[in-house]
Amino acid sequence: SQLMDSDMDYERPNVETIKCVVVGDNAVGKTRLICARACNATLTQYQLLATHVPTVWAIDQYRVCQEVLERSRDVVDDVSVSLRLWDTFGDHHKDRRFAYGRESDVVVLCFSIANPNSLHHVKTMWYPEIKHFCPRAPVILVGCQLDLRYADLEAVNRARRPLARPIKPNEILPPEKGREVAKELGIPYYETSVVAQFGIKDVFDNAIRAALISRRHLQFWKSHLRNVQRPLLQAPFLPPNPPPPIIIVPDPPSNNEERPAHLLEDPLCADVILVLQEKIKIYAHKIYLSTSSSKFYDLFLMDLSEEDQQSAMGHGFGVAVTAAAERMLHQEERHHGRDFLLRAASFDICESTEEAGSGQRKPCLRASTSDGILRGNRYENGERELRRGRDLSSWSRAFTSIQEEMAEDPLTYKSKLMVVVKMDASIQPGPFRAVLKYLYTGELDENERDLMHIAHIAELLEVFDLRMMVANILNNEAFMNQEITKAFHVRRTNRVKECLAKGTFSDVTFVLDDGAISAHKPLLISSCDWMAAMFGGPFVESSTNEVALPYTSKSCMRAVLEYLYTGQFSSSPDLDDMKLIILANRLCLPHLVALTEQYTVTGLMEAAQMMVDIDGDVLVFLELAQFHCAYQLADWCLHHICTNYKNQEYFEKHRWPPVWYLKEEDHYQRAKKEREKEDYLHLKRQPKRRWLFWNASSSPSSPPSSSA
């Protein structure tokens, strides 16, 4: 029945069968164009460009496929037609004599707007061949792959096959080029895009019109052909409005979780000494211990000034320097320079001395002095005070005592006021270091050997999550520890926010344009390379408690600190987006820059939807974003300017320097180079002329000059 249907098209009296031959170079889009018309095929740009395999659409599809046959039937200018499309190879050496035949009614000549050679071959090869085999058949010139005119060529080239020649922007042909060739050949011109589904119906409907008009001249008695129009003009293609650039936020730095562990091994800016078994010292940081353990939080907030001198001596405390004495030490350092650092002496009670015969331990003072200059009269005239401390044996089973004293920094070898906490004698160093690693990172190694000792220390410190992790490992359920680690980080994030808001345990103050804000060096060092270099390097800021950051506001610095502490971006009503981007770029924080870019673009889009004029803000953001490496925000601003044509007209009218000046400047520079070239050639010939002139004037035939 399908065969009969296809044959009936030829037998129907009022149905005109049109044979349309499609020719052109390889890979210009002939077969895709035919499939789009005959099969209603739609493809994406990347499917079209991924791999090109030379193919020919089979003409017997009209006999095999009923859908193709149905789609071949159309009505153009009240004339029923059946369009039969013939595909051809694009190779120049192929013999297409059979494809043209004697019954070709119209020829569609294709070229690619991204291949200038294919347009050149239209005049030099294809059109002469068509006129040779089909001298009376009308020709339609078609520019294919129109979508490449507005496509992202970099993405297109990446999607093409590896050995394909990349498409260059200067190779994209404008519509004028195709119209010029069509006008020269005297044929209609159309453009198509299978990707955008544009121009497909225009091409074949007007090809049918051209064929029917040609047939009307020969078959003038057919009255239904009288109303056929000549090929119509094609309306220009308006490309879709390009979507705004998507702000891509990169993944946060992968080593942020490892840095706290490194800070524990390399105790930079340590302010706590944990003493194990009276001789082993482990340096740590208040902010990490207190935000991970409620017991340490209460310990470091304990008031140590209640103990009087007698109770302090009775509990085994010696003499130390207070905070006031520490400030005097810093003044002494500033006056005498870094070469004469004053290092205070610390006196510890030594209980190992026994009285002869009595067997009783007699406390004695053991003084350990520094290698600096010790001034014995520094704390005279009532300035000598007892170091503050407290006995903790009745408060917790994990600690025996806490005290403040001047101690030597393990890295800088300078004296600083530190908190010394003596741990219970049952706590062993190895398991305790594993507990500290958990308090810093929230993780516990499954291969730890002394799990029972770790559980014992966790019970003393009331770190119940760590005990649960140990139990999971012992029960072969270590996979459950991941959820405990996540909960650990959530709790610590909330405590860190609280410490930031209240300034608890802060050890540095940033002096800003509109005030000051307290921060914590250990957290900054472990989350920002810029801060780590400043506080850990040979800079003045590494030994001071105040750091000045000019051109910075409190709102921006608070947002940066909260990001460094928690890894999250938080906004506030008084936050200036652009100032935050400037500060984040200054501190080498690209992830925060991207987060702020995303926040800024979201705010601008919401304002635009509320009919707020954002053009002025976009212009300001554009210049600052380009200068401070916020390239995604700059791209979005450029897109906004390009897609708002009224604003673009204003920019073009009021731009500086104006376009006419740039053209004049270019003309001036080219004329200047030509003038310099002429002057150079003139000077190059000048010495010969001078030599000839001098030689002529000094010749014997010249009359001698008269003397006055």
Secondary structure as UniProt FT lines:
FT   HELIX           2..11
FT   TURN            13..14
FT   STRAND          15..24
FT   TURN            26..27
FT   HELIX           30..38
FT   HELIX           45..49
FT   TURN            59..60
FT   HELIX           61..64
FT   HELIX           66..72
FT   STRAND          73..76
FT   TURN            77..78
FT   STRAND          79..86
FT   TURN            92..93
FT   HELIX           97..100
FT   TURN            101..103
FT   STRAND          106..112
FT   TURN            113..114
FT   HELIX           116..121
FT   HELIX           122..126
FT   HELIX           127..133
FT   TURN            135..136
FT   STRAND          139..144
FT   HELIX           146..149
FT   HELIX           153..159
FT   TURN            162..163
FT   HELIX           169..171
FT   HELIX           175..185
FT   STRAND          189..191
FT   TURN            194..197
FT   HELIX           200..218
FT   TURN            220..221
FT   HELIX           223..225
FT   TURN            226..227
FT   TURN            254..258
FT   HELIX           259..265
FT   TURN            268..269
FT   STRAND          272..276
FT   TURN            277..279
FT   STRAND          280..284
FT   HELIX           286..292
FT   HELIX           294..300
FT   HELIX           309..314
FT   TURN            315..316
FT   HELIX           323..336
FT   HELIX           338..340
FT   STRAND          346..350
FT   TURN            356..358
FT   STRAND          364..368
FT   TURN            376..383
FT   STRAND          389..391
FT   TURN            393..395
FT   STRAND          399..408
FT   TURN            410..412
FT   STRAND          415..423
FT   TURN            425..426
FT   HELIX           429..441
FT   TURN            446..447
FT   HELIX           451..460
FT   TURN            461..462
FT   HELIX           464..474
FT   TURN            475..476
FT   HELIX           478..480
FT   HELIX           481..502
FT   TURN            503..505
FT   STRAND          508..512
FT   TURN            513..514
FT   STRAND          515..519
FT   HELIX           521..527
FT   HELIX           529..536
FT   HELIX           540..543
FT   STRAND          546..548
FT   TURN            550..551
FT   HELIX           554..566
FT   TURN            573..574
FT   HELIX           577..586
FT   TURN            587..588
FT   HELIX           590..609
FT   TURN            610..611
FT   HELIX           615..627
FT   TURN            628..629
FT   HELIX           631..643
FT   HELIX           645..654
FT   HELIX           659..697
FT   TURN            700..701
//
